[in-house]
């Protein structure tokens, strides 16, 4: 429920590297900064690049040096959505 400044910084850098449109990034940051629910992701796009998306999500949750239980759970849900096997 909280976005560490290091996670936010990582997210901004990743969005720029992936050429996320500025308005999309602004909307995402607005939601994160104010604790609003996130907009629905583009599942077609995500499923087209599952390994890349999962690596980015893992790096994001690790950006602050702590992986919370809720973050682990979210990664598990993301693996399910993307159809990627768990590393266990």
Backbone bond lengths (Angstrom), bond angles and torsions (degrees), N, CA, C in turn:
res aa  C-N    CA-C-N  psi(-1)  N-CA   C-N-CA  omega(-1)  CA-C   N-CA-C  phi
1 X - - - 1.460 - - 1.520 112.54 -
2 X 1.313 116.21 -5.12 1.458 119.00 -179.86 1.518 109.78 -126.89
3 X 1.317 115.13 142.65 1.452 121.26 179.42 1.513 108.08 -107.22
4 X 1.314 116.29 111.38 1.457 121.92 177.20 1.533 108.41 -65.32
5 X 1.326 118.02 144.06 1.471 120.03 178.66 1.533 113.15 -54.55
6 X 1.322 117.78 -33.73 1.472 120.47 178.52 1.530 110.62 -69.07
7 X 1.332 116.54 -35.93 1.463 120.29 176.57 1.534 110.21 -67.97
8 X 1.315 115.96 -40.16 1.469 120.68 179.22 1.528 109.84 -62.93
9 X 1.320 116.30 -45.86 1.462 121.50 179.82 1.535 110.53 -60.37
10 X 1.332 115.97 -43.71 1.459 120.47 178.04 1.522 110.70 -61.36
11 X 1.316 116.33 -43.77 1.458 121.58 -179.40 1.526 111.16 -60.12
12 X 1.319 117.14 -43.70 1.465 121.30 179.64 1.531 110.29 -63.67
13 X 1.333 117.16 -44.07 1.467 120.55 178.86 1.531 111.02 -63.38
14 X 1.320 116.29 -43.40 1.459 120.60 179.53 1.528 111.02 -63.42
15 X 1.323 116.69 -43.27 1.467 120.82 179.96 1.531 110.73 -60.80
16 X 1.323 116.44 -40.79 1.465 119.52 178.83 1.528 110.79 -67.37
17 X 1.332 116.82 -41.55 1.463 120.71 179.57 1.527 110.71 -63.65
18 X 1.323 117.18 -35.74 1.466 121.83 -179.66 1.531 111.89 -88.03
19 X 1.316 116.08 2.91 1.470 122.12 179.36 1.529 112.71 57.62
20 X 1.328 114.95 43.23 1.466 120.09 175.32 1.530 106.93 -68.06
21 X 1.315 118.15 131.78 1.469 119.77 179.88 1.531 111.01 -55.92
22 X 1.334 117.02 138.51 1.471 120.87 -177.79 1.527 113.72 -53.13
23 X 1.325 117.77 -38.79 1.469 118.99 -179.98 1.529 111.65 -66.29
24 X 1.322 116.58 -35.08 1.464 120.72 177.76 1.524 109.91 -67.02
25 X 1.335 116.73 -44.46 1.465 120.64 178.21 1.523 110.77 -63.03
26 X 1.320 116.74 -42.49 1.472 120.23 178.95 1.528 111.03 -60.31
27 X 1.319 116.26 -42.84 1.471 120.35 178.98 1.520 110.43 -62.85
28 X 1.320 116.17 -45.63 1.462 120.66 179.50 1.527 110.98 -60.22
29 X 1.332 116.93 -48.48 1.465 120.51 -179.16 1.523 111.64 -64.73
30 X 1.308 116.79 -37.02 1.477 120.78 177.11 1.531 110.10 -59.47
31 X 1.321 116.26 -46.45 1.461 120.42 179.02 1.527 110.61 -63.09
32 X 1.322 116.55 -45.75 1.467 120.13 -177.99 1.528 111.76 -66.53
33 X 1.323 116.99 -42.21 1.460 121.06 -177.70 1.524 112.84 -67.03
34 X 1.334 116.58 -26.94 1.466 120.44 -176.85 1.524 113.16 -110.16
35 X 1.330 117.05 9.83 1.457 120.34 176.74 1.517 114.41 67.43
36 X 1.332 116.12 23.70 1.464 119.95 178.71 1.526 109.44 -82.71
37 X 1.334 117.23 153.53 1.465 119.19 174.04 1.533 109.55 -60.36
38 X 1.311 115.67 144.08 1.458 120.42 -179.57 1.519 111.20 -76.23
39 X 1.332 116.61 148.99 1.463 119.00 174.94 1.526 110.39 -64.79
40 X 1.316 116.56 158.23 1.461 120.89 179.30 1.527 110.05 -64.67
41 X 1.330 117.12 134.18 1.462 119.61 178.87 1.530 111.43 -75.44
42 X 1.312 115.00 162.21 1.463 121.83 175.26 1.532 106.65 -82.86
43 X 1.322 117.29 94.72 1.460 121.68 -174.94 1.521 113.03 -65.65
44 X 1.307 117.44 -31.10 1.465 119.66 177.85 1.525 109.21 -62.29
45 X 1.323 116.51 -46.92 1.463 121.15 179.25 1.527 110.65 -63.76
46 X 1.327 116.95 -45.36 1.465 120.53 -178.46 1.523 111.56 -61.73
47 X 1.323 116.69 -43.60 1.472 120.90 -178.21 1.524 112.17 -70.79
48 X 1.317 116.68 -18.77 1.461 120.69 177.84 1.534 111.61 -76.84
49 X 1.338 116.86 -20.87 1.464 122.63 -176.98 1.533 110.53 -133.57
50 X 1.331 118.91 52.41 1.464 120.76 -170.67 1.527 114.31 -60.33
51 X 1.317 118.31 -43.02 1.464 119.33 -177.67 1.526 111.35 -66.26
52 X 1.316 115.96 -42.07 1.461 121.08 179.81 1.537 110.61 -64.37
53 X 1.315 116.25 -43.85 1.461 121.31 179.97 1.523 110.58 -64.01
54 X 1.318 116.65 -44.53 1.459 120.09 -179.01 1.529 111.45 -65.27
55 X 1.336 117.29 -42.64 1.477 120.08 177.63 1.525 110.70 -60.74
56 X 1.319 116.93 -40.81 1.463 120.52 179.07 1.528 110.87 -65.48
57 X 1.323 117.22 -42.78 1.468 120.87 179.17 1.527 110.80 -63.90
58 X 1.329 116.79 -41.63 1.469 120.19 178.86 1.527 110.94 -64.44
59 X 1.315 116.83 -40.90 1.465 120.30 178.31 1.524 110.88 -66.58
60 X 1.319 116.93 -38.59 1.460 120.61 179.85 1.523 111.44 -63.01
61 X 1.323 117.67 -47.76 1.464 119.15 -177.74 1.528 111.62 -69.78
62 X 1.330 117.64 -21.67 1.463 121.22 178.72 1.527 112.73 -90.94
63 X 1.339 117.38 -6.47 1.468 121.25 -173.75 1.523 113.49 -59.77
64 X 1.329 117.46 -28.96 1.466 119.64 -179.56 1.522 112.39 -94.41
65 X 1.323 117.16 3.71 1.464 121.03 177.95 1.519 114.55 84.53
66 X 1.331 117.25 -0.02 1.465 121.69 -178.44 1.524 108.78 -134.63
67 X 1.338 116.33 129.36 1.459 119.93 175.21 1.528 107.09 -110.14
68 X 1.316 115.00 109.11 1.466 122.37 -177.83 1.526 110.08 -76.00
69 X 1.329 116.44 160.30 1.469 121.06 177.75 1.526 111.16 -57.83
70 X 1.332 117.02 -40.83 1.467 120.32 179.73 1.530 110.67 -64.11
71 X 1.324 116.81 -33.98 1.463 120.31 177.98 1.525 110.64 -70.22
72 X 1.324 117.22 -39.31 1.466 120.77 175.80 1.537 110.15 -61.50
73 X 1.309 115.47 -42.90 1.459 120.72 179.31 1.529 110.32 -62.67
74 X 1.324 116.45 -43.55 1.460 121.02 179.15 1.524 110.46 -61.73
75 X 1.340 117.26 -40.92 1.464 120.31 178.29 1.532 110.73 -63.38
76 X 1.326 116.48 -38.76 1.463 120.46 176.75 1.525 111.59 -62.96
77 X 1.322 116.32 -43.02 1.460 120.67 177.95 1.526 110.37 -64.30
78 X 1.327 116.48 -39.75 1.453 120.81 179.17 1.531 110.75 -64.19
79 X 1.340 116.72 -41.57 1.465 119.95 176.66 1.534 110.44 -58.64
80 X 1.330 116.17 -42.60 1.463 120.69 179.51 1.526 110.60 -62.89
81 X 1.318 116.92 -47.46 1.463 121.53 -179.82 1.528 110.70 -60.03
82 X 1.333 116.02 -41.25 1.465 120.96 -176.11 1.527 112.90 -83.15
83 X 1.347 116.58 -12.50 1.449 120.29 -178.14 1.521 112.81 73.59
84 X 1.340 116.27 32.12 1.457 122.44 -179.93 1.524 108.38 -103.53
85 X 1.326 117.19 131.37 1.459 121.07 -179.21 1.526 110.72 -65.72
86 X 1.315 115.20 147.05 1.461 121.77 176.21 1.522 109.46 -69.11
87 X 1.340 117.72 145.22 1.462 120.40 -178.80 1.530 113.12 -70.66
88 X 1.321 117.79 -9.69 1.487 120.29 -177.69 1.476 112.86 -70.06
